[in-house]
Amino acid sequence: MNDGAVKTAGRVLDLFQGARLTPTQRRIAHSLVEHAAKAAYLSAAEVAELAGVSQPSVTRFAMALGYSGYPALRRELRALTSGEPDEPAEQNAMQRAVHAETEHLRRLGDQLHDLDDVRRAAALLIKSRPLPILGLRAAAPLAAYFGYFAAKAFPGVRVLDGGGTSLLDRLDQAHADGAGAMLAIVLPRYPRESVEAVREAKAAGLSVVVITDSAVSPVAEHADVVLPAAVGTQLVFDLHTGPMLMAMVLLQAMCDAAPEPVQRRLEEFEATAARRHIFLA
């Protein structure tokens, strides 16, 4: 996507933020975001084919968002997607990727004007002992990054970054040891094991906070709190700048919610690091 396409997709996504959608409706929303530039000029039947759903489902989707029907939603989509400026000719592909990522971060900054969901997520996570952090495949490095810093401030952090038959065993062990909540980082292409682990966590009674790329992500319907942050798609491999920033914003909110014990643990770590000469600076 060029910068204009990213902005268009973001405006379309705003229509669905906060809406309680069924799994079928999430598929429709996801398709509209992915094909924002042309979706505004498609019929209900064409949108249904694009999303792999029935035409009545598209009509019900529009009505669930408060519109009289799909034609009214399409008029709104056309208003949102018209008049985009042309892409500057002098930009190369790398510059376009950076500028698109900058637009993602700008939108994330606007989103964080309301911190209610972040604070609610932080309140759930800081009470969990232990605290499992799920991140598979592309999300594994981000889960490890979050877990590395979270462990300095909170006890019992457990990073679940490996799939296979042992994943649910480790989740069961965390629950048996007293875990009451889990943070799941689930990024495109949405590993099946990640979604299954979130379902298992919910079935076991854990609260689940999810960092994912959008409010219509396949995993969003299973979460207690969804913290969306867009993923960059302009290069061969996705850019996770937004989700990483969201993860660290969440960790900051967790630290803000428990300042005294966090400060004590950080001071203990610094004293140990100095005694062992761990760092050069």
C-alpha positions, -999 to 999 in steps of 0.1 A, spaced: 0 0 0 11 36 -6 5 63 20 -29 72 5 -40 36 6 -30 32 42 -49 63 52 -79 50 33 -78 17 51 -74 34 84 -105 55 78 -125 25 69 -113 6 100 -125 35 121 -161 26 111 -158 -7 129 -138 2 160 -158 -6 191 -185 -24 173 -195 -58 186 -194 -80 155 -201 -117 149 -173 -138 134 -190 -136 100 -193 -98 103 -156 -96 113 -148 -113 80 -168 -87 61 -151 -59 80 -117 -74 74 -123 -77 37 -135 -41 35 -104 -28 52 -81 -50 31 -98 -38 -2 -108 -3 10 -100 15 -23 -124 -6 -43 -149 -18 -17 -168 14 -18 -178 8 -54 -188 -29 -50 -223 -42 -47 -235 -62 -17 -232 -94 -37 -196 -85 -47 -186 -78 -11 -202 -111 -1 -181 -129 -27 -150 -111 -16 -155 -120 21 -168 -155 14 -202 -149 30 -238 -146 19 -253 -114 6 -279 -112 35 -249 -113 58 -236 -81 42 -269 -64 47 -271 -75 84 -235 -63 88 -244 -28 76 -274 -27 99 -253 -39 129 -232 -7 123 -264 14 125 -270 19 87 -304 13 70 -287 -12 47 -256 -18 26 -263 11 2 -261 36 31 -228 20 43 -215 22 7 -222 59 6 -203 63 38 -174 43 24 -173 64 -8 -172 96 13 -143 82 33 -123 70 3 -127 98 -22 -102 126 -28 -70 108 -17 -39 127 -29 -17 111 -55 15 94 -42 45 117 -45 64 105 -76 98 112 -61 94 86 -33 111 52 -36 96 20 -22 116 23 10 105 58 17 69 48 10 72 20 36 86 44 62 59 71 55 31 45 57 45 33 90 46 69 102 9 72 93 2 40 113 20 55 144 1 88 140 -32 69 140 -21 49 170 -13 82 188 -48 94 181 -62 61 193 -43 64 226 -61 97 234 -85 73 252 -65 51 275 -95 32 291 -88 -1 273 -50 1 280 -57 7 317 -83 -20 319 -58 -44 303 -31 -34 327 -54 -39 357 -61 -75 345 -25 -84 339 -8 -71 370 -30 -93 392 -19 -125 375 7 -146 392 22 -161 371 17 -140 340 18 -159 307 27 -140 276 18 -158 243 35 -150 211 40 -176 183 58 -174 149 61 -137 138 49 -126 173 75 -146 192 102 -119 192 77 -93 204 65 -116 232 102 -121 242 109 -84 241 78 -76 263 86 -105 286 122 -94 291 112 -60 304 81 -71 322 101 -96 342 122 -68 356 90 -52 371 67 -81 378 72 -116 392 62 -148 375 64 -137 338 63 -167 315 68 -163 278 50 -189 257 67 -186 223 68 -222 211 39 -241 195 34 -278 193 19 -303 217 36 -287 248 20 -252 243 -14 -261 259 5 -281 286 24 -249 296 -8 -229 296 -24 -255 318 6 -253 342 4 -215 344 -33 -218 352 -27 -245 379 0 -222 394 -25 -194 398 -26 -174 366 -57 -153 362 -49 -135 330 -28 -139 298 -14 -114 273 -16 -128 237 2 -111 208 -13 -124 176 -2 -110 143 -9 -118 107 -11 -144 94 -28 -154 127 -14 -188 136 -41 -213 143 -23 -224 175 -24 -189 188 -62 -187 184 -67 -221 199 -45 -212 229 -66 -180 235 -98 -201 233 -83 -226 258 -73 -198 282 -108 -184 281 -123 -218 286 -101 -222 317 -114 -190 331 -84 -167 324 -89 -131 313 -73 -125 279 -57 -93 267 -48 -93 230 -24 -71 210 -32 -76 173 -33 -57 141 -69 -46 141 -102 -47 159 -115 -72 134 -86 -96 137 -98 -133 139 -86 -135 176 -104 -103 187 -138 -120 194 -122 -142 220 -105 -114 240 -116 -95 271 -96 -65 259 -83 -59 224 -54 -34 218 -52 -29 181 -20 -16 163 -16 -17 126 11 -38 109 31 -24 80 27 -44 48 48 -23 23 79 -45 23 84 -82 17 80 -90 54 56 -72 78 67 -43 99 57 -46 136 65 -11 148 30 -3 159 24 -36 179 58 -31 196 49 4 206 15 -8 219 32 -35 239 54 -10 256 25 14 262 7 -15 279 38 -23 301 41 14 311 4 13 321 11 -18 342 40 -1 359 19 31 365 -8 9 382 16 -6 407 43 21 412 57 11 446 64 -27 441 76 -20 405 101 7 418 113 -17 445 120 -45 420 137 -21 396 160 -8 423 168 -44 434 177 -53 398 199 -22 394 217 -31 426 223 -66 414 234 -54 380 259 -30 395 273 -57 418 278 -81 390 291 -55 365 265 -67 340 265 -35 318 293 -13 305 272 18 308 
